[in-house]
Amino acid sequence: MRKVLRTVNRVLLGLTGLVLIGAGGTALFGGLDLPRKGNLSMPSGWRWSRPDDVVLTDADRTRWTDSGWWWPVIIAALAVLVLLALWWLLSQLRRHRLREILVDSGDGEGAQLRGRALENVLTAESESLDGVDRARVQLTGRRTAPRLRAGLTLAPHADPCAVLTRLSSETITHARTSTGLKKLPAEVRLRAVKHRAERVT
């Protein structure tokens, strides 16, 4: 789902950018009166070739308004555009958190572990590491192949290399062993605590 959403985002952004660049370039081309200044011969019927040209003529705006199908089609098209825009917005805001993980229970059937429960354990164990002030852990991916995303806020005295080493050898290894996963890829972001300067008198 995440890969599909990323592809849709890129396609929509690319198409929107092309439309805006094309429309803006054409309007700028005519608005600056470049065809006349550059002695360019434009094709017959070409719009926006002079500064006084309008985007839509009166004939274009009123061509089908007397037809019975015009307003229903316009309303339906606008409704579809609004629904697509809302779907796109909600898909951006939705958190891609893994709800459950399939754990190998050894009996051939497996068991399901709540993703939030494992996240809480990983967060608590990460915050117990020396040098970690706060931790935020999120599980993504598929329930048979989860991925870990962690954001660690380090204390001023923390050694980033030591924190990463312990996180990998202890916290992530414990989670991988307890869930029976062969691997648990992790993406870790480190951030230092910023203290406000205080005035000393």
C-alpha positions in Angstrom: 0.0 0.0 0.0 2.8 2.4 0.8 4.6 1.7 -2.5 1.3 2.3 -4.4 0.6 5.5 -2.5 4.2 6.7 -3.3 3.7 6.0 -7.0 0.3 7.7 -7.0 1.8 10.7 -5.3 4.6 11.0 -7.8 2.2 10.6 -10.8 -0.2 13.2 -9.5 2.5 15.7 -8.6 4.1 15.2 -12.0 0.9 15.7 -13.9 -0.1 18.7 -11.8 3.3 20.2 -12.4 3.2 19.6 -16.1 -0.3 21.2 -16.4 0.7 24.2 -14.3 4.0 24.7 -16.2 2.2 24.4 -19.6 -0.7 26.7 -18.7 1.6 29.2 -17.0 4.1 29.2 -19.8 1.4 29.6 -22.5 -0.2 32.5 -20.6 3.2 34.2 -20.0 4.1 33.7 -23.6 1.0 35.6 -24.8 1.0 38.1 -21.9 4.5 39.3 -22.7 3.5 39.6 -26.4 6.4 37.4 -27.4 4.9 36.3 -30.7 4.7 39.9 -32.0 8.0 40.9 -30.5 9.8 37.9 -31.8 8.0 38.0 -35.2 6.7 34.5 -34.6 3.9 33.2 -36.7 1.5 31.3 -34.5 -0.9 28.5 -35.8 -4.4 29.7 -36.7 -6.7 29.6 -33.7 -3.9 29.7 -31.2 -5.0 31.3 -28.0 -3.1 33.5 -25.6 -1.0 35.0 -28.3 -1.7 38.6 -27.3 -1.8 40.4 -24.0 -5.5 41.3 -24.4 -6.6 37.7 -25.0 -8.9 36.1 -22.5 -8.7 32.5 -21.1 -12.2 31.6 -22.1 -14.4 33.5 -24.6 -18.1 34.1 -24.1 -18.8 31.4 -26.7 -16.7 28.9 -24.8 -18.3 29.6 -21.5 -21.9 29.4 -22.8 -21.6 26.7 -25.4 -23.4 23.9 -23.6 -25.3 25.7 -20.8 -28.6 25.3 -22.6 -28.2 21.5 -22.9 -29.9 19.4 -20.2 -26.8 17.2 -19.6 -24.4 20.1 -18.9 -25.0 20.9 -15.3 -25.3 17.2 -14.1 -22.0 16.4 -15.8 -20.3 19.4 -14.3 -21.6 18.6 -10.8 -20.7 15.0 -11.1 -17.2 15.8 -12.3 -16.6 18.3 -9.5 -18.0 15.7 -6.9 -15.5 13.1 -8.2 -12.6 15.6 -8.0 -13.6 16.5 -4.4 -13.8 12.9 -3.4 -10.4 12.1 -5.0 -8.9 15.1 -3.3 -10.3 14.0 0.1 -9.0 10.4 -0.5 -5.6 11.7 -1.3 -5.5 14.0 1.7 -6.7 11.2 4.1 -4.2 8.8 2.7 -1.4 11.3 3.4 -2.5 11.7 7.0 -3.1 8.0 7.7 -0.3 6.4 9.7 1.0 3.3 8.2 1.4 1.4 11.5 1.5 -2.3 11.6 -1.5 -3.6 13.6 -0.3 -7.2 14.1 2.7 -9.4 13.7 2.6 -13.1 12.8 4.7 -14.9 15.4 6.1 -18.4 14.9 4.7 -20.4 17.9 6.5 -23.6 16.9 3.2 -25.6 16.4 3.0 -24.8 12.7 0.0 -22.5 13.1 1.5 -19.4 14.4 0.1 -16.7 16.7 -0.7 -13.0 16.3 1.0 -10.3 18.3 -0.4 -6.9 18.5 1.9 -4.4 16.9 1.2 -1.7 19.5 2.2 -4.1 22.3 5.6 -4.8 20.7 6.0 -1.1 20.0 5.5 -0.3 23.7 8.0 -2.9 24.8 10.6 -1.6 22.3 10.0 2.0 23.3 10.5 1.1 27.0 13.6 -0.9 26.4 15.0 1.8 24.1 14.5 4.5 26.7 16.2 2.3 29.3 19.5 2.5 27.3 22.1 4.7 28.7 22.2 8.0 26.9 18.6 7.8 25.5 16.3 10.5 26.8 13.2 9.7 24.8 12.3 7.1 22.2 9.6 6.6 19.7 9.2 3.3 17.9 6.9 2.4 15.1 6.4 -0.9 13.2 5.7 -0.8 9.5 5.8 -3.3 6.6 3.9 -6.6 6.5 2.9 -8.7 9.4 5.2 -11.5 8.2 8.1 -9.1 7.5 7.9 -6.1 9.8 10.2 -3.2 9.8 11.2 -1.0 12.7 11.4 2.8 12.6 12.8 4.4 15.8 13.4 8.0 16.7 15.8 8.4 19.6 16.4 11.7 21.5 19.9 11.5 23.0 21.0 13.0 26.3 23.9 15.5 26.2 26.4 12.9 27.5 25.3 10.2 25.1 27.7 8.4 22.7 25.7 7.8 19.5 27.8 4.8 18.4 27.4 3.1 21.8 23.6 3.8 21.7 23.3 2.3 18.2 25.4 -0.7 19.2 23.3 -1.5 22.3 20.0 -0.8 20.4 21.0 -3.3 17.7 22.6 -6.0 20.0 20.0 -5.8 22.8 16.7 -4.1 22.0 16.3 -5.2 18.4 17.8 -8.6 19.0 15.4 -9.3 21.9 12.4 -8.3 19.8 13.6 -10.5 16.9 14.3 -13.5 19.1 11.0 -13.2 21.0 8.9 -13.0 17.9 10.8 -15.7 16.0 11.7 -13.4 13.1 14.7 -14.2 11.0 15.4 -10.5 10.5 14.0 -7.2 11.7 15.3 -4.3 9.6 15.5 -1.0 11.4 15.7 2.6 10.5 17.0 4.7 13.4 17.1 8.5 13.6 19.1 10.2 16.3 18.4 13.6 17.7 20.2 15.5 20.4 18.4 17.2 23.3 18.4 21.0 22.9 18.5 22.9 26.2 17.7 26.5 26.3 20.5 28.8 27.5 19.8 30.1 31.0 21.1 33.4 32.3 23.4 33.0 35.3 23.8 35.9 37.7 
